[in-house]
Amino acid sequence: MSGIAAAGAAVKADAYGIGAERVVRVLAAAGCSDFFVAHWSEVPALLPHIPAARIAVLHGPVNRDEAQFARSTGARPVLNSLTQVQRWSESGGGPCHVMIDTGMSRLGIEWSQVADPAIAALDIDICLSHLASADEDSPQNADQLHRFEQVRRKVSARRYSLANSAGIALGSAYHGDLTRPGIALYGGVVRPEFAGVIVPVARPEAAVVQVRNLEPGDKVGYNALFCASKSMRVGILSIGYADGYLRCWTGTGQFLWQGRRVPVLGRVSMDLTIVDLTDLPDCGEGDWLAADYDLPAAAAQSGLSQYELLTIMGQRFSRQTGS
């Protein structure tokens, strides 16, 4: 969908909760050459797997130590202000990336400052900006594209990059030389154009740690939000809000076992969730159930964004490659 543009990869936040080291290896093998993280602390885990020059740190060097770290590792800073430009130049300069704010009022050198001589003196590999409303059919998209076209005339760089995941679906005018997908790499469907094209890649699973038999009147979980009206068989799963399976799934979430759905009963606890196994007599202790985590549907049901659904998954999950 990126057409003739190369596709980079946003692997910040542990690759949106999927596991950055595993993701980087897979994407590098698939031909990806540019990887974006937010913090310098995310760099060391990636260095054994890809050349440092392929790693861009979006927050830039906010102090002298970070500038020195960039120089010692070879990871590329994304400069977001004239102060960062000066800091990078004073540390010795060299190849870097530059973020220009085209209308999001978040990170990026202010529009009024793009002609500053200090920017012209930089060795800029990627000049980038970020779309604020690409997941909507908003006039802001065209406004930012128009301003970015002006950026390309004012800021000299080897490559230019504007489109995030949703921006890719807006068409070739937004692609530049390099797109920067994030959520779409991990199964997120953020525009209708992705429906049927982007498929889920992450499936949180939890084991049954106990099976219980309930009688009518038995109450389930904290605050007795569920009360059995008949004899039931329930499973206690080793997953809870400490793992990112939040209380918003209380009474509404579902898990899957061998293609069959079972509902969550009662309140989600910190470490445990209770599900109805009455119709699954063969499912028992030690069996694994998968959370119904199709991102668009799960977002609509939970009220969480697709981004949150992934990035809140806790470190107690063992991240494994499945079939």
N, C-alpha and C positions, 0 to 999 in steps of 0.2 A: 504493500500500500504506500510505501515511501517512494515509489517510482525510481527515478535515477539517483535520488539522494541516498547516501549511506544511512544506515540506522544505527545509532548509538544505543546505550542502555542506561537508564536510571537504576542503579543498584543500591541506592541509599537505604537507610533503615533496614539493614540486613536483607537487601533485595526485597523490600516491602514485606518482610516477615518470612520470606520463603527460605532464606539461607544464602547469604551473598557469596560465600566461597564456592558452593556447589553451582549456583546460578552463573557466576562469572566463568567457570570452567566450561559449562555447557554453551554459553553464548559465544565465548572466544572460539570454541571449536566450530561453531556455526558461522563464523566469519565476522563477528562484531569486533570493532577496533577501538571504540571509545566508550568509556564507562564513567558515570557521574555519581559521586557521593556527596553528602552534605558536610560532614565533619572530617577533620584531619585524623581523628581517632579511628575512622573507618578504613584508612589506607593500609595499615600494616597487614591486616588479614588478607588483602588482595595481592600484595606484592609477590608471594610465591607463585601466583597463577598467571599474572599478566605483567608486561613491562610497565614500569611506573609512569612513563610518559603517556600511557593510555588512560590514566586515572585523572579525572578533573574533580577538584574540590570546590563545590559551589559557594561555600561561605567565604572563600578567600582567606588571606592571612590577616587576622585581626590583631596580631602583635608580632614582634620581632622573632620570637621563638617559632611561630608557625611559618614565617617566611624562611627561616633557616632549615626547618624540617622539610619544607618543599624542596629546597635546594639540595639537601642531603639525600633525599629519596628519589628525586626526579619527578615526583607527582606534580601536576600542573595546577596552579591556583587560578580560580576564576575571580578576577578583580572586580569589585562592586562599587568602589568609590575612589575619588581622587586621593584620599588618604591611603587606601590600599595600593593604588598605583605608585605613589611616592615610596611607600614602605617596600614594595617589590623592587623598584628601581634602586633604592639605597642598599638593598641586600645583595645587589649584583645583577639584577634583571635576568633576562633570558626568556625563552618561550613561555607564554602564558595565554590565558583566555580572558575575555572581557565580557561582562554582562552589562547591557544597556537597558534601562527601564523605558519601555515604550507605552506604559499606561497602567501598569499594575500597582505602582507605588509600593513595591516591596523591595527586593534586592535589585541592585543595578545602579550604574552611574546615571545621574540625572540628565534628562534630555538637554537641558540648557548647557551642559558641560561637555558635550561630545566633541566639540572642536578644541578642547584644551590641548596645548602643545605636549603636555606630559603623556597623553594618550597616543598621540602621533609618534612619540618616541619609542613606544613599546614594540616588542616582537610578538604580535598577536597571532596565535594559531586560529582559535575559534572566537568569533564575535557572536554572542548569543543574546536573545531576549526570551521572555516567557509570556505565553498567552494566558490571560486571566479568565476568559469565558468561552474557551473553545468547545466545551461540552454543551453549549447552548448556541442557538442561531441568533447571536447577538451582534448588533452593529459595532460593538467594541472590537470584534475580530478583524473586520476590515480596517478600522481605525489603526489598530496595532500593526497590521500588515503594511499599511501606507507609511507609517512612521518607520518601520523596520527597513523598508525600501530606501528611505532617506538615510538611515544609519549606514546601509551598505555603500552609499556614496560618500559618506563623511568619515567612516572608520575603516582603515585599511587592515585587512586580515586575510589569512589564507582560506578560511572557510567561514560560512555563516549558517546559523542555526536558530530557528524560531519554534518549530512545531513540537509539542509534546504529544502524548498519545492521541488526545482528541483532535489536536491540530493536524495530525496526519490525515484524518478523515475530511478535513476542509478542502483538500485538493493540492495540486502541485505548486500553486502559487505560494503556499505556506511552507513548502518542504525545504527550501534552501539547499545547502550542500549536505546537511546532516540533520536528521530528525532525532528526537530524544524520547522514545517511548518509555513509559514507566508502567503504569497500571495495566496497560494492554498486554504487556509481556507476561503478566501473572494471572490472566483470565478475566480482567476487568472489561466490561462493555460500557463505555462512557458516551457513545453516540450510536444512533440507529444503524449507521453504516457498518458497525462491528458485529451486529447480531448475525449469528450463523457463521462468522469468520473467526472470531476469537472464542476459544473454548477454555473451560476450567483447567487449571494446572495444579491447584492445591486442594487437598481434601483432608481436613483435620479428622483424626480418628481417635477413639478412646476405647479402652478395654472394659469389659464387665468385670467388676471386682466382687460383686455379690449378687445373688438372686434371692428375692423374698416373695413369699406368698401372702397376699392381703385378703382380709375378710371384709364384708360390708361394714362401713363405719370406721375403718382404719384410716388414720390421717397421715399425710405424706409431707415430709420436709419442714423447713422453717415456717412458722406461723400457720401451719396446717392449711395452706392454700388449696390443696386438693384432698378430697375425702372419697374413698372408694365406695361406690354404690353397689358393687357386686364383688364376687371373688375375682382376684386378679393376680397375675404374676408380673413382677417388676424387676428391672435390672438397675443396679447402681453402677454408674459409669465413672471412671477416674478422670473427670474433666470438670472444670468449674470456672468461675470468673477470674481466678488467678492465672488461668491459661488463656484468657481472652474470650472465653465463652460466657458472655456477660449475662447479668440478670434480666436484660431485655428479652431473653429467650424463654423466660419463665412462662410456662403454660402455652407457649406458641411454637417453640422449636421442635424440630424433628430430626431423627437419626435414621440411617439406612443400614439394613443388614440383608445381604444377598438380594438386593433390589427391592426390598420391602421396607415401608416406612413405619416408624414407631414414634409416638408423640412423647414430648417431655412432660412429666407430671410434677406439679408443684414448683417451688422456688429453686432456682439454680443456686448452689452453694459455692463456697470458695474453691473446693477441690472435687466436688461430686455433683452429678446430675442424675436424676431418676427418670427412667423411661418405662413405658408400658410394653412388656414382653408377652402379654397374654396370648397373642396370636402367633407367637414365635416359640413353640415348645422346644425346638432344637437349639435355640440360642442360649448359651449358658456362660458360666464364669470362664474368663480367659478369652472369650470371643471378642472381636473388634467390630465396633460400629462406627460408621462415618457420619459426621455432621452433615446435614443437608445445607451445603455451603455454596451453591451456585450463586455467584456474586451479585448479579442484578436482582435476582429474586430474593436473596437473603437480605440485601440492602433495603428493598421495599418492605419486607416483613419486619425487620428489626429496627428500622430508623437510623441505622449506622450507614456511613458511606462505604462504598466498596473498598476504598483505601483503608478505612479503619478496620474493616473486617479482617484484612490481612495483617496489618502492622501491629495489631494488638495481640496476635497469637504469641503466647509466652515461650520462655526458654525451656520449659519442661517437656515440650514436644521434641521428640527425636525426628529430625528432618531427613526423610529417606526418599529415595527414588523408587516410585512404584511402576506398575505396568500400565 
